[in-house]
Amino acid sequence: MNIAARTNLVTSLKLVYQPLCTGCARRLLAPAICTKIRHLKASQHTASNNFMSAMSTWDKFKWNLGLTGRLSVSKQKLISSGVKLYICCSDFIDFSEFVRVVKLPDTFTAWFLLVNLHLWMVNVKVSQMGKEGELMKTNMYKAMWNDVERRLNTFKDMTGREKRKSLENYYSDMISSILYYDEGLIGSDKDLANSLWVQLFCMEPNIHVDQLEIMVEYVRKQVYHHDQLDPDLIMKTGYVSFLPLLGEKLNLQKAEQDFKKLCEI
């Protein structure tokens, strides 16, 4: 991408941003940053196109009572796998690399936003896995909130009111990020760049296009990589691998080490 194109991209991102709400979730943005790695059938890859959205009111009522019906994997195993999926997104991601390479601030909020992005990418995969995927997703996010609350409790200089307010803000960030990232995924690379700029980079005015370009490719290749993974193994083990921030080849040694750690839990 030449300098003029990069400048136009950043300028247009700043001009086209509009607050996104549930009822107004569409934005018309210009074409892609890069098209090297594309997702498969986008309509199947949005976290909002999930098992629950296809259920009747009665079926949702039964589901909320814990009446899941027949499962291909035991409920207890799926609950455990959901917790382990969270661990894959929090413990097995090198946050310091994102601080160094794409200049994320070294703060707790930035860590949360990055973990939230990885949870959403996993959500894209498990949302295609029926009621088993829904159970894993529910417990994946439960594990996240338990961990976030535990980490906030270690901040002795925060009052209880400040911690509750932080949790409320993080919850709002999570909901809006799902809407933004879904829109970015099914749209062009520029749509996704805008979503990342708003959600991950918090609309940083001095963002460099290289930072967005790296993250757009990172998300695209992860979604494609996860699409190739065996859903049965995910349900049984709770393990998903992530490709490196830079490059497209899975670090098999790290993946094996992470999987062994997960099995010990």
Backbone as CSV, one residue per row, in Angstrom:
resi,resn,N_x,N_y,N_z,CA_x,CA_y,CA_z,C_x,C_y,C_z
1,MET,0.856,-1.194,0.000,0.000,0.000,0.000,0.888,1.238,0.000
2,ASN,0.637,2.158,-0.964,1.478,3.351,-1.044,1.073,4.376,0.008
3,ILE,1.901,5.419,0.147,1.696,6.405,1.202,0.366,7.135,1.038
4,ALA,0.010,7.460,-0.215,-1.241,8.183,-0.447,-2.443,7.351,-0.017
5,ALA,-2.396,6.062,-0.350,-3.511,5.181,0.007,-3.624,5.042,1.517
6,ARG,-2.478,4.927,2.195,-2.481,4.799,3.649,-3.064,6.064,4.298
7,THR,-2.660,7.229,3.774,-3.159,8.494,4.316,-4.659,8.606,4.126
8,ASN,-5.137,8.218,2.942,-6.570,8.266,2.667,-7.346,7.341,3.584
9,LEU,-6.759,6.186,3.887,-7.422,5.232,4.772,-7.629,5.821,6.155
10,VAL,-6.556,6.368,6.740,-6.658,6.943,8.082,-7.639,8.109,8.097
11,THR,-7.562,8.964,7.074,-8.464,10.117,7.005,-9.907,9.679,6.936
12,SER,-10.182,8.694,6.087,-11.557,8.244,5.921,-12.082,7.560,7.167
13,LEU,-11.212,6.838,7.875,-11.635,6.203,9.118,-12.108,7.247,10.117
14,LYS,-11.401,8.351,10.178,-11.761,9.394,11.136,-13.040,10.113,10.727
15,LEU,-13.301,10.177,9.421,-14.479,10.902,8.951,-15.744,10.062,8.996
16,VAL,-15.643,8.763,8.766,-16.856,7.959,8.627,-17.347,7.404,9.945
17,TYR,-16.596,7.512,11.009,-17.038,6.904,12.263,-18.352,7.515,12.736
18,GLN,-19.303,6.617,13.068,-20.555,7.014,13.699,-20.822,6.036,14.816
19,PRO,-21.395,6.506,15.947,-21.707,5.578,17.030,-22.597,4.457,16.529
20,LEU,-22.293,3.255,16.949,-23.023,2.075,16.487,-23.993,1.628,17.558
21,CYS,-25.231,1.407,17.197,-26.215,0.863,18.129,-26.806,-0.395,17.526
22,THR,-27.580,-1.120,18.315,-28.139,-2.381,17.851,-29.025,-2.176,16.635
23,GLY,-29.789,-1.114,16.637,-30.725,-0.899,15.541,-30.107,-0.221,14.341
24,CYS,-28.917,0.316,14.472,-28.276,1.041,13.360,-26.860,0.534,13.194
25,ALA,-26.725,-0.702,12.824,-25.417,-1.340,12.851,-24.720,-1.372,11.510
26,ARG,-25.226,-0.664,10.509,-24.618,-0.705,9.185,-23.851,0.576,8.899
27,ARG,-22.679,0.443,8.304,-21.904,1.594,7.888,-21.375,1.321,6.485
28,LEU,-21.365,2.332,5.664,-20.850,2.169,4.314,-19.441,2.724,4.272
29,LEU,-18.484,1.846,4.115,-17.089,2.263,4.081,-16.462,1.799,2.778
30,ALA,-15.308,2.342,2.475,-14.635,2.042,1.213,-13.986,0.667,1.237
31,PRO,-13.424,0.198,0.105,-12.869,-1.155,0.009,-11.655,-1.406,0.871
32,ALA,-11.052,-2.567,0.637,-10.156,-3.220,1.586,-8.785,-2.596,1.747
33,ILE,-8.188,-2.882,2.907,-6.762,-2.641,3.114,-5.984,-3.732,2.381
34,CYS,-6.319,-4.963,2.683,-5.634,-6.083,2.044,-6.643,-7.199,1.854
35,THR,-6.449,-7.979,0.812,-7.383,-9.071,0.520,-6.656,-10.399,0.446
36,LYS,-5.477,-10.463,1.013,-4.670,-11.681,0.933,-5.351,-12.844,1.630
37,ILE,-5.894,-12.578,2.835,-6.561,-13.627,3.588,-8.015,-13.245,3.742
38,ARG,-8.912,-14.033,3.196,-10.332,-13.743,3.270,-11.037,-14.829,4.061
39,HIS,-12.093,-14.425,4.767,-12.893,-15.398,5.481,-13.773,-16.158,4.497
40,LEU,-14.186,-17.369,4.865,-15.136,-18.116,4.076,-16.519,-17.555,4.339
41,LYS,-17.470,-17.930,3.622,-18.880,-17.589,3.755,-19.186,-16.721,4.976
42,ALA,-19.139,-15.417,4.769,-19.191,-14.488,5.899,-20.463,-14.621,6.716
43,SER,-21.597,-14.912,6.082,-22.859,-14.971,6.820,-22.853,-16.066,7.871
44,GLN,-21.974,-17.060,7.741,-21.883,-18.134,8.719,-20.874,-17.809,9.809
45,HIS,-20.158,-16.717,9.666,-19.040,-16.445,10.560,-19.275,-15.265,11.492
46,THR,-20.507,-14.865,11.686,-20.760,-13.787,12.627,-21.223,-14.364,13.941
47,ALA,-20.711,-13.798,15.018,-21.041,-14.310,16.341,-22.522,-14.162,16.652
48,SER,-23.216,-13.238,15.957,-24.636,-13.037,16.225,-25.501,-14.087,15.536
49,ASN,-24.970,-14.755,14.509,-25.722,-15.822,13.849,-25.533,-17.111,14.622
50,ASN,-26.085,-17.184,15.821,-25.783,-18.311,16.675,-27.001,-19.164,16.954
51,PHE,-26.783,-20.178,17.761,-27.813,-21.160,18.092,-29.039,-20.518,18.726
52,MET,-28.835,-19.576,19.645,-29.944,-18.984,20.377,-30.874,-18.187,19.475
53,SER,-30.344,-17.523,18.470,-31.172,-16.682,17.610,-32.174,-17.490,16.811
54,ALA,-31.921,-18.794,16.631,-32.830,-19.645,15.863,-33.846,-20.373,16.740
55,MET,-33.752,-20.191,18.056,-34.635,-20.903,18.974,-35.966,-20.186,19.151
56,SER,-37.020,-20.975,19.373,-38.322,-20.402,19.684,-38.309,-19.905,21.135
57,THR,-39.320,-19.121,21.483,-39.419,-18.605,22.851,-39.524,-19.753,23.854
58,TRP,-40.289,-20.782,23.513,-40.451,-21.932,24.393,-39.130,-22.678,24.571
59,ASP,-38.410,-22.863,23.467,-37.126,-23.562,23.544,-36.122,-22.754,24.378
60,LYS,-36.161,-21.428,24.262,-35.277,-20.587,25.068,-35.624,-20.701,26.549
61,PHE,-36.923,-20.783,26.832,-37.364,-20.932,28.220,-36.825,-22.227,28.817
62,LYS,-36.948,-23.315,28.054,-36.433,-24.611,28.520,-34.916,-24.568,28.661
63,TRP,-34.260,-23.917,27.719,-32.796,-23.814,27.766,-32.348,-23.084,29.021
64,ASN,-33.042,-21.992,29.340,-32.686,-21.206,30.529,-32.925,-21.973,31.822
65,LEU,-33.782,-22.985,31.768,-34.002,-23.844,32.926,-32.950,-24.952,33.033
66,GLY,-32.059,-25.004,32.041,-31.011,-26.026,32.050,-31.393,-27.293,31.314
67,LEU,-32.529,-27.261,30.595,-32.983,-28.436,29.842,-32.392,-28.367,28.441
68,THR,-31.222,-28.928,28.303,-30.481,-28.797,27.044,-30.830,-29.862,26.020
69,GLY,-31.466,-30.939,26.468,-31.726,-32.035,25.547,-30.465,-32.854,25.319
70,ARG,-30.497,-33.640,24.289,-29.378,-34.531,24.008,-28.170,-33.760,23.494
71,LEU,-27.003,-34.075,24.045,-25.754,-33.425,23.647,-24.774,-34.449,23.120
72,SER,-23.948,-34.050,22.172,-22.951,-34.971,21.618,-21.781,-35.174,22.573
73,VAL,-21.591,-34.220,23.492,-20.565,-34.295,24.529,-21.261,-33.950,25.843
74,SER,-20.831,-34.548,26.943,-21.506,-34.320,28.225,-21.511,-32.842,28.593
75,LYS,-22.547,-32.442,29.319,-22.683,-31.047,29.730,-21.500,-30.614,30.584
76,GLN,-21.066,-31.463,31.495,-19.946,-31.127,32.365,-18.674,-30.906,31.564
77,LYS,-18.474,-31.724,30.548,-17.289,-31.574,29.692,-17.350,-30.251,28.929
78,LEU,-18.532,-29.878,28.445,-18.687,-28.632,27.703,-18.464,-27.419,28.597
79,ILE,-18.919,-27.512,29.851,-18.683,-26.420,30.800,-17.181,-26.250,31.027
80,SER,-16.496,-27.368,31.226,-15.046,-27.334,31.419,-14.342,-26.788,30.176
81,SER,-14.803,-27.207,29.000,-14.185,-26.731,27.757,-14.385,-25.237,27.578
82,GLY,-15.538,-24.716,28.007,-15.767,-23.281,27.920,-14.772,-22.504,28.762
83,VAL,-14.510,-22.978,29.976,-13.528,-22.333,30.847,-12.140,-22.400,30.218
84,LYS,-11.811,-23.525,29.637,-10.497,-23.682,29.018,-10.344,-22.800,27.782
85,LEU,-11.442,-22.579,27.062,-11.376,-21.674,25.917,-10.997,-20.264,26.382
86,TYR,-11.508,-19.871,27.533,-11.123,-18.557,28.066,-9.629,-18.527,28.386
87,ILE,-9.129,-19.596,28.959,-7.700,-19.657,29.291,-6.846,-19.522,28.031
88,CYS,-7.305,-20.130,26.933,-6.579,-20.012,25.665,-6.495,-18.558,25.222
89,CYS,-7.535,-17.780,25.508,-7.589,-16.385,25.077,-6.896,-15.425,26.035
90,SER,-6.700,-15.846,27.267,-6.102,-14.946,28.257,-4.661,-15.307,28.595
91,ASP,-4.408,-16.593,28.840,-3.087,-17.009,29.310,-2.117,-17.360,28.187
92,PHE,-2.645,-17.736,27.029,-1.773,-18.214,25.948,-1.516,-17.154,24.881
93,ILE,-1.973,-15.929,25.120,-1.726,-14.813,24.200,-0.670,-13.898,24.813
94,ASP,0.337,-13.558,24.042,1.431,-12.720,24.528,1.037,-11.248,24.419
95,PHE,0.480,-10.708,25.497,0.016,-9.327,25.489,1.166,-8.358,25.217
96,SER,2.341,-8.657,25.748,3.485,-7.755,25.577,3.855,-7.591,24.101
97,GLU,3.619,-8.610,23.299,3.926,-8.507,21.872,3.009,-7.488,21.189
98,PHE,1.747,-7.458,21.583,0.819,-6.487,21.012,1.172,-5.074,21.475
99,VAL,1.655,-4.950,22.700,2.117,-3.651,23.187,3.305,-3.173,22.354
100,ARG,4.207,-4.095,22.055,5.426,-3.754,21.330,5.176,-3.513,19.842
101,VAL,4.378,-4.372,19.209,4.245,-4.336,17.752,3.171,-3.356,17.284
102,VAL,1.994,-3.397,17.901,0.913,-2.518,17.439,0.628,-1.380,18.414
103,LYS,1.534,-1.224,19.400,1.513,-0.061,20.300,0.249,0.041,21.153
104,LEU,-0.296,-1.104,21.568,-1.364,-1.031,22.553,-0.791,-0.498,23.858
105,PRO,-1.538,0.323,24.589,-1.029,0.799,25.877,-0.918,-0.354,26.864
106,ASP,0.070,-0.300,27.711,0.296,-1.370,28.685,-0.565,-1.111,29.920
107,THR,-1.876,-1.325,29.762,-2.836,-1.065,30.833,-3.772,-2.250,30.990
108,PHE,-4.479,-2.277,32.098,-5.446,-3.345,32.335,-6.583,-3.285,31.324
109,THR,-7.034,-2.085,31.006,-8.124,-1.944,30.032,-7.713,-2.459,28.661
110,ALA,-6.489,-2.145,28.233,-6.010,-2.642,26.940,-5.940,-4.168,26.949
111,TRP,-5.476,-4.736,28.071,-5.457,-6.202,28.203,-6.865,-6.771,28.052
112,PHE,-7.834,-6.157,28.726,-9.213,-6.630,28.638,-9.727,-6.558,27.203
113,LEU,-9.477,-5.449,26.517,-9.963,-5.289,25.144,-9.333,-6.313,24.208
114,LEU,-8.069,-6.650,24.439,-7.402,-7.640,23.608,-7.959,-9.037,23.883
115,VAL,-8.153,-9.372,25.157,-8.754,-10.663,25.502,-10.153,-10.750,24.910
116,ASN,-10.883,-9.661,24.997,-12.241,-9.624,24.455,-12.249,-9.884,22.948
117,LEU,-11.263,-9.350,22.247,-11.148,-9.598,20.805,-10.921,-11.085,20.540
118,HIS,-10.052,-11.715,21.315,-9.779,-13.139,21.114,-10.993,-14.002,21.477
119,LEU,-11.713,-13.593,22.507,-12.941,-14.319,22.855,-13.950,-14.224,21.727
120,TRP,-14.055,-13.053,21.130,-14.985,-12.902,20.003,-14.583,-13.804,18.835
121,MET,-13.292,-13.888,18.552,-12.857,-14.753,17.449,-13.195,-16.213,17.735
122,VAL,-13.024,-16.642,18.970,-13.422,-18.004,19.343,-14.939,-18.145,19.263
123,ASN,-15.631,-17.100,19.663,-17.086,-17.091,19.604,-17.587,-17.312,18.178
124,VAL,-16.895,-16.721,17.208,-17.262,-16.912,15.808,-17.254,-18.405,15.457
125,LYS,-16.283,-19.129,15.972,-16.179,-20.565,15.709,-17.245,-21.345,16.459
126,VAL,-17.343,-21.148,17.768,-18.237,-21.991,18.567,-19.705,-21.682,18.286
127,SER,-19.997,-20.476,17.768,-21.382,-20.148,17.453,-21.911,-20.951,16.270
128,GLN,-21.032,-21.635,15.576,-21.446,-22.522,14.489,-21.653,-23.957,14.976
129,MET,-21.526,-24.188,16.286,-21.498,-25.547,16.817,-22.736,-25.900,17.639
130,GLY,-23.876,-25.268,17.300,-25.140,-25.641,17.911,-25.195,-25.416,19.410
131,LYS,-26.012,-26.234,20.078,-26.197,-26.040,21.518,-24.934,-26.358,22.313
132,GLU,-24.102,-27.250,21.797,-22.826,-27.516,22.464,-21.960,-26.256,22.462
133,GLY,-21.939,-25.568,21.320,-21.180,-24.328,21.224,-21.744,-23.247,22.129
134,GLU,-23.077,-23.200,22.248,-23.707,-22.203,23.114,-23.327,-22.422,24.578
135,LEU,-23.286,-23.679,24.993,-22.875,-23.977,26.368,-21.429,-23.572,26.611
136,MET,-20.562,-23.866,25.655,-19.161,-23.472,25.804,-19.021,-21.959,25.853
137,LYS,-19.731,-21.271,24.968,-19.641,-19.814,24.925,-20.097,-19.199,26.247
138,THR,-21.220,-19.676,26.776,-21.737,-19.141,28.035,-20.706,-19.266,29.147
139,ASN,-20.079,-20.421,29.244,-19.123,-20.654,30.326,-17.771,-20.006,30.046
140,MET,-17.468,-19.771,28.785,-16.257,-19.030,28.431,-16.363,-17.597,28.951
141,TYR,-17.514,-16.978,28.737,-17.691,-15.604,29.202,-17.870,-15.529,30.714
142,LYS,-18.478,-16.543,31.311,-18.553,-16.584,32.771,-17.153,-16.604,33.375
143,ALA,-16.282,-17.416,32.782,-14.896,-17.491,33.263,-14.198,-16.151,33.108
144,MET,-14.497,-15.456,32.018,-13.877,-14.146,31.812,-14.284,-13.167,32.908
145,TRP,-15.582,-13.068,33.198,-16.038,-12.098,34.199,-15.527,-12.451,35.587
146,ASN,-15.453,-13.732,35.884,-14.886,-14.136,37.177,-13.428,-13.701,37.294
147,ASP,-12.692,-13.867,36.199,-11.272,-13.508,36.203,-11.085,-11.997,36.250
148,VAL,-11.881,-11.273,35.474,-11.774,-9.806,35.468,-12.085,-9.249,36.855
149,GLU,-13.137,-9.768,37.480,-13.487,-9.298,38.826,-12.383,-9.633,39.827
150,ARG,-11.814,-10.824,39.690,-10.712,-11.216,40.589,-9.522,-10.293,40.410
151,ARG,-9.188,-9.970,39.169,-8.042,-9.095,38.910,-8.299,-7.681,39.424
152,LEU,-9.527,-7.199,39.248,-9.853,-5.864,39.746,-9.740,-5.804,41.268
153,ASN,-10.066,-6.897,41.928,-9.993,-6.924,43.394,-8.565,-6.840,43.919
154,THR,-7.594,-7.060,43.046,-6.191,-6.946,43.469,-5.719,-5.493,43.466
155,PHE,-6.523,-4.593,42.865,-6.165,-3.171,42.825,-6.634,-2.520,44.123
156,LYS,-5.757,-2.436,45.071,-6.110,-1.956,46.412,-6.463,-0.469,46.441
157,ASP,-6.036,0.272,45.402,-6.305,1.709,45.405,-7.669,2.044,44.801
158,MET,-8.429,1.033,44.375,-9.757,1.258,43.817,-10.825,0.986,44.871
159,THR,-11.816,1.855,44.929,-12.924,1.633,45.847,-13.890,0.610,45.240
160,GLY,-14.779,0.079,46.067,-15.768,-0.865,45.576,-16.645,-0.254,44.500
161,ARG,-16.979,1.007,44.666,-17.803,1.696,43.672,-17.063,1.819,42.349
162,GLU,-15.782,2.139,42.400,-14.986,2.259,41.165,-14.869,0.915,40.453
163,LYS,-14.738,-0.149,41.217,-14.656,-1.482,40.610,-15.967,-1.863,39.930
164,ARG,-17.082,-1.560,40.583,-18.387,-1.861,39.982,-18.593,-1.051,38.706
165,LYS,-18.169,0.202,38.728,-18.289,1.053,37.545,-17.416,0.524,36.413
166,SER,-16.226,0.061,36.755,-15.328,-0.505,35.743,-15.958,-1.742,35.100
167,LEU,-16.557,-2.597,35.922,-17.213,-3.797,35.396,-18.361,-3.424,34.462
168,GLU,-19.116,-2.406,34.826,-20.209,-1.954,33.966,-19.668,-1.455,32.627
169,ASN,-18.586,-0.693,32.684,-17.991,-0.176,31.446,-17.444,-1.305,30.589
170,TYR,-16.794,-2.279,31.207,-16.252,-3.407,30.446,-17.370,-4.226,29.816
171,TYR,-18.470,-4.357,30.529,-19.603,-5.099,29.963,-20.146,-4.368,28.728
172,SER,-20.260,-3.050,28.815,-20.708,-2.261,27.659,-19.736,-2.403,26.493
173,ASP,-18.440,-2.392,26.813,-17.427,-2.579,25.769,-17.586,-3.933,25.089
174,MET,-17.865,-4.965,25.872,-18.009,-6.304,25.296,-19.192,-6.367,24.342
175,ILE,-20.340,-5.825,24.749,-21.529,-5.854,23.915,-21.315,-5.083,22.618
176,SER,-20.763,-3.883,22.730,-20.550,-3.082,21.522,-19.500,-3.709,20.616
177,SER,-18.502,-4.355,21.202,-17.444,-4.953,20.377,-17.995,-6.097,19.532
178,ILE,-18.930,-6.874,20.079,-19.523,-7.963,19.300,-20.232,-7.404,18.075
179,LEU,-20.979,-6.307,18.262,-21.668,-5.674,17.135,-20.673,-5.145,16.105
180,TYR,-19.657,-4.436,16.593,-18.671,-3.861,15.678,-17.879,-4.935,14.941
181,TYR,-17.387,-5.917,15.684,-16.554,-6.934,15.045,-17.358,-7.803,14.077
182,ASP,-18.604,-8.102,14.417,-19.457,-8.824,13.473,-19.589,-8.054,12.164
183,GLU,-19.846,-6.752,12.295,-19.981,-5.916,11.110,-18.682,-5.875,10.314
184,GLY,-17.569,-5.754,11.022,-16.282,-5.711,10.338,-15.971,-7.004,9.625
185,LEU,-16.321,-8.123,10.246,-16.007,-9.424,9.667,-16.739,-9.675,8.366
186,ILE,-18.021,-9.311,8.315,-18.795,-9.586,7.105,-18.600,-8.491,6.055
187,GLY,-17.932,-7.414,6.428,-17.698,-6.335,5.482,-16.307,-6.397,4.872
188,SER,-15.850,-5.271,4.393,-14.526,-5.186,3.780,-13.463,-5.097,4.870
189,ASP,-12.213,-5.151,4.454,-11.115,-4.984,5.399,-11.143,-3.590,6.025
190,LYS,-11.656,-2.642,5.286,-11.742,-1.304,5.840,-12.833,-1.233,6.910
191,ASP,-13.915,-1.969,6.727,-14.927,-2.075,7.783,-14.301,-2.642,9.052
192,LEU,-13.521,-3.694,8.870,-12.885,-4.328,10.024,-11.859,-3.402,10.662
193,ALA,-11.128,-2.660,9.837,-10.161,-1.700,10.372,-10.874,-0.647,11.221
194,ASN,-12.025,-0.196,10.745,-12.785,0.790,11.510,-13.243,0.202,12.850
195,SER,-13.701,-1.058,12.827,-14.150,-1.717,14.053,-13.014,-1.839,15.054
196,LEU,-11.841,-2.202,14.575,-10.681,-2.344,15.452,-10.229,-0.984,15.983
197,TRP,-10.287,0.027,15.140,-9.899,1.371,15.572,-10.811,1.859,16.701
198,VAL,-12.112,1.607,16.543,-13.072,2.055,17.550,-12.962,1.239,18.832
199,GLN,-12.893,-0.088,18.707,-13.007,-0.959,19.870,-11.667,-1.272,20.537
200,LEU,-10.685,-1.652,19.758,-9.403,-2.056,20.340,-8.498,-0.865,20.614
201,PHE,-8.474,0.083,19.671,-7.585,1.241,19.810,-8.294,2.467,20.379
202,CYS,-9.585,2.293,20.742,-10.343,3.362,21.428,-10.290,4.685,20.672
203,MET,-10.351,4.609,19.331,-10.364,5.794,18.459,-9.149,6.698,18.668
204,GLU,-8.011,6.099,18.912,-6.756,6.834,19.065,-6.536,7.702,17.812
205,PRO,-6.476,9.030,17.964,-6.389,9.916,16.792,-5.078,9.793,16.025
206,ASN,-4.022,9.357,16.696,-2.714,9.272,16.040,-2.370,7.856,15.610
207,ILE,-3.391,7.041,15.419,-3.161,5.664,15.001,-2.454,5.631,13.649
208,HIS,-1.497,4.723,13.506,-0.802,4.561,12.230,-1.450,3.418,11.478
209,VAL,-1.563,3.580,10.170,-2.268,2.583,9.368,-1.618,1.205,9.472
210,ASP,-0.299,1.165,9.711,0.373,-0.132,9.841,-0.189,-0.932,11.018
211,GLN,-0.534,-0.229,12.097,-1.104,-0.918,13.259,-2.428,-1.574,12.892
212,LEU,-3.260,-0.847,12.167,-4.553,-1.387,11.749,-4.382,-2.515,10.736
213,GLU,-3.432,-2.334,9.837,-3.207,-3.341,8.791,-2.788,-4.672,9.409
214,ILE,-1.909,-4.625,10.404,-1.470,-5.843,11.079,-2.638,-6.520,11.776
215,MET,-3.476,-5.736,12.454,-4.576,-6.316,13.208,-5.684,-6.844,12.302
216,VAL,-5.927,-6.183,11.184,-6.930,-6.683,10.233,-6.511,-8.052,9.711
217,GLU,-5.249,-8.161,9.297,-4.772,-9.447,8.802,-4.769,-10.491,9.916
218,TYR,-4.455,-10.065,11.129,-4.448,-10.984,12.269,-5.829,-11.584,12.490
219,VAL,-6.847,-10.754,12.475,-8.211,-11.252,12.690,-8.650,-12.148,11.543
220,ARG,-8.402,-11.718,10.329,-8.822,-12.519,9.170,-8.190,-13.915,9.194
221,LYS,-6.903,-13.969,9.468,-6.239,-15.270,9.406,-6.660,-16.156,10.576
222,GLN,-6.979,-15.549,11.742,-7.435,-16.368,12.870,-8.789,-16.989,12.561
223,VAL,-9.693,-16.203,11.996,-11.025,-16.717,11.675,-10.916,-17.858,10.661
224,TYR,-10.042,-17.679,9.666,-9.839,-18.742,8.679,-9.213,-19.973,9.336
225,HIS,-8.219,-19.743,10.198,-7.547,-20.845,10.897,-8.537,-21.615,11.771
226,HIS,-9.342,-20.911,12.526,-10.316,-21.565,13.402,-11.371,-22.325,12.607
227,ASP,-11.668,-21.815,11.410,-12.643,-22.502,10.565,-12.180,-23.897,10.175
228,GLN,-10.865,-24.114,10.156,-10.317,-25.412,9.771,-10.245,-26.395,10.947
229,LEU,-10.448,-25.917,12.181,-10.297,-26.773,13.351,-11.488,-27.710,13.517
230,ASP,-11.227,-28.891,14.032,-12.258,-29.904,14.250,-13.134,-29.491,15.433
231,PRO,-14.433,-29.252,15.221,-15.294,-28.831,16.346,-15.403,-29.876,17.443
232,ASP,-15.333,-31.152,17.090,-15.421,-32.208,18.109,-14.248,-32.140,19.078
233,LEU,-13.056,-31.866,18.545,-11.885,-31.757,19.416,-11.986,-30.538,20.324
234,ILE,-12.539,-29.449,19.800,-12.719,-28.256,20.629,-13.677,-28.552,21.765
235,MET,-14.765,-29.257,21.469,-15.744,-29.590,22.502,-15.145,-30.495,23.572
236,LYS,-14.310,-31.420,23.160,-13.762,-32.403,24.096,-12.562,-31.895,24.885
237,THR,-11.794,-30.990,24.284,-10.557,-30.530,24.939,-10.616,-29.086,25.430
238,GLY,-11.464,-28.256,24.796,-11.493,-26.844,25.151,-10.275,-26.080,24.667
239,TYR,-9.574,-26.626,23.679,-8.352,-25.969,23.208,-8.537,-25.419,21.798
240,VAL,-8.132,-24.161,21.614,-8.017,-23.572,20.280,-6.644,-22.914,20.182
241,SER,-6.011,-23.075,19.064,-4.704,-22.455,18.832,-4.896,-21.125,18.114
242,PHE,-3.906,-20.258,18.232,-3.898,-18.979,17.531,-2.615,-18.862,16.730
243,LEU,-2.743,-18.361,15.515,-1.562,-18.083,14.705,-0.827,-16.883,15.312
244,PRO,0.462,-16.729,15.011,1.227,-15.605,15.589,0.736,-14.265,15.067
245,LEU,1.051,-13.214,15.790,0.676,-11.872,15.363,1.263,-11.552,13.996
246,LEU,2.524,-11.891,13.821,3.187,-11.692,12.532,3.497,-13.049,11.920
247,GLY,3.084,-13.265,10.700,3.301,-14.549,10.053,2.031,-15.381,10.039
248,GLU,2.061,-16.430,9.222,0.865,-17.238,9.019,1.065,-18.701,9.406
249,LYS,2.208,-19.027,9.971,2.509,-20.414,10.300,2.365,-20.640,11.799
250,LEU,1.589,-21.651,12.158,1.372,-21.966,13.561,2.668,-22.425,14.216
251,ASN,2.953,-21.895,15.393,4.103,-22.324,16.176,3.727,-23.633,16.871
252,LEU,4.095,-24.748,16.270,3.668,-26.053,16.771,4.224,-26.339,18.163
253,GLN,5.451,-25.908,18.425,6.045,-26.148,19.741,5.253,-25.435,20.829
254,LYS,4.899,-24.167,20.581,4.103,-23.425,21.553,2.719,-24.041,21.699
255,ALA,2.118,-24.442,20.578,0.788,-25.045,20.625,0.790,-26.319,21.470
256,GLU,1.819,-27.132,21.309,1.924,-28.366,22.095,2.106,-28.064,23.580
257,GLN,2.923,-27.057,23.888,3.140,-26.680,25.286,1.851,-26.151,25.914
258,ASP,1.138,-25.304,25.176,-0.113,-24.750,25.682,-1.144,-25.854,25.913
259,PHE,-1.208,-26.806,24.993,-2.180,-27.890,25.112,-1.866,-28.750,26.329
260,LYS,-0.599,-29.011,26.579,-0.210,-29.788,27.751,-0.591,-29.072,29.039
261,LYS,-0.364,-27.759,29.065,-0.742,-26.973,30.244,-2.248,-27.051,30.485
262,LEU,-3.004,-26.980,29.394,-4.450,-27.011,29.506,-4.932,-28.366,30.037
263,CYS,-4.279,-29.411,29.594,-4.663,-30.758,30.020,-4.394,-30.976,31.510
264,GLU,-3.482,-30.207,32.076,-3.137,-30.356,33.480,-4.115,-29.641,34.415
265,ILE,-4.974,-28.821,33.817,-5.932,-28.042,34.624,-7.114,-28.921,35.052
